[in-house]
Amino acid sequence: MRTLILIFVFLLGMQCVKAQKSVKDLLATIPESVVPYLTAEQAAELVKFTDESKAASVKNALNGTTSVDTLAADFASLKLNGVTDMQVRLLPLGDTAQVVCVIKTVNKPVPESTVKFYTTDWKQLDSHFNLPDGGDACLMMSMLTHRPDTMPETRFDELCKYLDPIIVSADFSNIGQGLTYSLSLPFIQKGDMDEIKSIIRQKFFKWQAGLFKEC
């Protein structure tokens, strides 16, 4: 299994990297297939302004505002519009290869995220790099809930019904290369909220040796 992973990383590295890149390089070339309302000119302008200011913004093609809130060598946090955020993280594959992980989160009515991976020239990859499929409702329910020992199974099952449909958000850690999955809570009556909070949990995944591993 280890050998297969190393072969996969090598082959992916061949297509991911010709030279080491920074997130700033990536933002300057982000295609409209990733952010449909940000043209190449607007993306280049956004990066140019980010050189001069910690928080930079441009008017996008929808006459809204797209801004960069945080920009580091391997990480960026953007507000694409009034309801959508995006995080971009460069992850190492071996000594030289890199892969791009992008989290898009729509924040209304509750936060809901998609996680996608790209090469450094913005070709989408099929691999999830060992992350669970956020669209698998049964898997997410099992992974992000637990029944306290003092809670009857019937009550636990009843509370889980409040979480349907399952809506998952994802977020990069501010430090390191970790990623956290969380359940987004729909409108719930105040009397049930404390019990529901007692059955939900977050899951943290750390990037190690070219894969995300559950911690």
C-alpha positions in Angstrom: 0.0 0.0 0.0 2.8 2.4 0.9 4.5 1.7 -2.5 1.3 2.5 -4.3 0.9 5.8 -2.5 4.5 6.7 -3.4 3.9 5.9 -7.0 0.7 8.0 -7.0 2.5 10.9 -5.4 5.4 10.7 -8.0 3.0 10.6 -10.9 0.9 13.5 -9.5 4.0 15.4 -8.8 5.0 15.2 -12.5 1.8 17.0 -13.5 1.5 19.3 -10.5 4.8 21.1 -10.5 7.5 22.4 -12.7 8.7 24.9 -10.1 7.6 25.7 -6.5 4.8 28.2 -6.5 3.2 30.4 -3.8 -0.5 31.1 -3.2 0.1 34.6 -4.6 1.2 33.0 -7.9 -2.0 30.8 -7.9 -4.4 33.7 -7.2 -2.8 35.7 -10.1 -3.8 32.9 -12.5 -7.0 31.6 -11.0 -9.3 30.6 -13.9 -12.9 31.6 -14.3 -13.8 27.9 -14.0 -12.9 28.2 -10.3 -14.3 31.7 -9.7 -16.7 32.4 -12.6 -17.2 36.1 -11.9 -13.5 37.0 -11.5 -11.8 37.7 -14.8 -8.0 37.2 -15.3 -7.6 40.9 -15.3 -9.4 41.3 -12.0 -7.5 38.4 -10.4 -4.2 40.0 -11.4 -5.4 43.4 -10.1 -6.4 41.7 -6.8 -2.9 40.3 -6.3 -1.3 43.6 -7.2 -3.3 45.4 -4.6 -2.5 42.7 -2.0 1.1 43.8 -2.4 0.2 47.2 -1.0 -2.4 46.3 1.6 -3.1 43.5 4.0 -6.7 43.4 2.9 -7.3 44.1 -0.8 -10.5 44.1 -2.9 -11.7 44.5 -6.5 -15.0 44.9 -8.2 -15.9 41.5 -9.8 -17.9 40.8 -13.0 -21.1 40.8 -11.0 -20.5 44.3 -9.8 -19.9 42.9 -6.3 -16.7 42.9 -4.3 -14.1 40.1 -4.1 -11.5 40.6 -1.4 -8.4 38.9 0.0 -8.4 38.9 3.8 -5.3 36.8 4.5 -2.4 36.0 2.2 0.6 33.9 3.2 3.1 31.9 1.1 1.0 28.7 1.3 -2.5 30.0 2.3 -5.1 32.6 1.3 -8.5 33.5 2.6 -10.9 35.3 0.3 -14.4 36.7 0.4 -15.8 36.0 -3.1 -19.0 37.8 -2.6 -21.5 38.7 0.2 -22.2 35.1 1.1 -19.3 33.0 -0.2 -15.8 32.5 1.2 -12.9 30.7 -0.2 -9.7 29.3 1.3 -6.8 28.2 -0.8 -4.0 26.0 0.7 -0.8 24.8 -1.0 0.1 21.3 0.3 3.4 19.6 -0.3 3.8 16.3 -2.1 7.3 15.1 -1.4 10.2 17.5 -1.7 9.1 19.6 -4.7 5.6 18.7 -5.8 2.5 20.6 -4.6 -1.2 20.2 -4.7 -3.8 23.0 -4.3 -6.8 22.4 -1.9 -9.7 24.8 -2.2 -12.6 25.1 0.2 -15.6 27.1 -0.9 -18.2 27.9 1.8 -21.6 29.4 1.1 -22.7 30.9 4.5 -26.5 31.3 4.0 -28.8 30.0 5.3 -26.1 28.0 7.2 -22.4 27.3 6.2 -22.0 24.6 3.5 -18.6 23.8 2.0 -17.2 22.0 -1.0 -13.6 20.8 -1.0 -11.7 20.3 -4.3 -8.1 19.7 -5.3 -6.2 21.1 -8.2 -2.7 21.0 -9.7 -0.7 24.2 -9.5 -1.9 25.1 -13.1 -5.5 24.7 -11.9 -6.4 21.3 -13.4 -9.0 19.7 -11.1 -8.0 16.3 -9.6 -10.3 13.4 -8.9 -8.5 12.3 -5.7 -9.8 13.4 -2.2 -6.4 12.6 -0.7 -8.0 10.4 1.9 -10.6 13.0 3.0 -14.1 11.6 3.5 -16.7 12.5 0.9 -18.6 15.5 2.4 -21.6 14.6 0.2 -22.1 11.2 1.8 -24.8 12.0 4.3 -24.7 8.7 6.2 -20.9 8.9 6.5 -21.0 12.5 7.7 -23.8 11.7 10.2 -21.8 8.8 11.7 -18.5 10.7 11.7 -19.7 14.0 13.2 -22.1 12.8 15.9 -21.7 10.5 18.9 -24.1 9.3 21.6 -23.2 10.2 25.2 -23.2 7.2 27.5 -26.0 8.7 29.5 -28.3 9.3 26.5 -30.8 6.6 25.5 -30.5 5.4 21.9 -34.1 6.5 21.2 -33.3 10.1 22.2 -30.1 10.1 20.2 -32.0 8.9 17.1 -34.6 11.6 17.7 -32.0 14.3 17.9 -30.2 13.1 14.8 -33.4 13.7 12.8 -33.1 17.4 13.6 -29.8 17.4 11.7 -31.4 16.1 8.4 -30.5 17.2 5.8 -26.8 16.9 6.7 -24.9 20.1 5.9 -21.2 20.1 6.4 -18.7 23.0 6.6 -14.9 22.7 6.3 -12.2 25.1 7.5 -8.4 25.2 7.4 -6.5 25.6 10.6 -4.8 29.0 10.9 -1.6 27.2 11.9 -0.2 24.2 10.0 -1.9 22.2 7.3 -4.9 20.8 9.2 -8.5 20.8 8.0 -11.7 20.5 10.2 -15.1 19.2 9.3 -18.1 20.5 11.2 -21.9 20.0 11.1 -23.9 23.1 10.3 -27.0 23.3 12.5 -30.3 24.2 11.0 -32.9 26.2 12.9 -33.5 24.3 16.1 -35.8 25.2 19.0 -33.9 26.5 22.0 -35.0 23.7 24.3 -33.3 21.1 22.1 -30.2 23.0 21.3 -28.1 22.0 24.3 -28.8 18.3 23.8 -28.0 18.6 20.1 -24.7 20.3 20.8 -23.9 17.4 23.2 -24.1 14.8 20.3 -22.2 16.7 17.6 -18.4 16.7 17.2 -15.8 18.1 14.8 -13.3 16.0 13.0 -9.8 17.2 12.4 -7.6 15.9 9.6 -3.8 16.6 9.3 -1.8 16.6 6.1 0.9 14.0 6.4 3.0 12.4 3.7 0.8 13.4 0.9 -2.6 12.5 2.5 -5.0 13.8 5.1 -5.1 11.6 8.2 -7.8 11.7 10.8 -6.5 12.9 14.2 
